[in-house]
């Protein structure tokens, strides 16, 4: 599954320029940035794609940003648009970082492409990587997008069949809380015609 998805996102990279304005996340970025310290820190962007919009926003404000993606073509774009961003070509399920490295972590439009049975393990890693008082922002698919309470299957997006997977919002919240996260915000947003659950969670500290 991950190999097919990687090839699809490599193809998306070829049409990135014409689609880059499709998703306006300015409101989300403003909300998330207000939750963070004013001083520049370290941001980890999982599924960073071409390095926009979150890496671009934080790099302009003096943050040190690390982007992770498994699409080599997307990372080529990221290094072009954000030459000051550190890039790591890796699958989110496999990548590792030392503990307590990041003030903020973002995972936008990526975790729901991974089997939901593996989400808890990924959130445990993220929690370890975050500094005390760090913030996490991520998107999650729900029945509003897939039509099912729990989903493991394929949906069409931009002419490609992509794998999606999610559990219920209640189960997700229970997983986050069991790890130690404090959920600060959980709301549905429609961006680019697509509705997902946007969650901000904090590591106590």
Helices and strands as residue ranges (DSSP letters): H 2-14, H 16-19, H 26-34, E 42-46, H 54-60, E 64-69, H 72-81, E 86-89, E 102-107, G 111-113, G 116-118, H 119-129, E 130-140, H 143-146, E 151-157, E 160-166, H 169-179, E 181-191, E 194-203
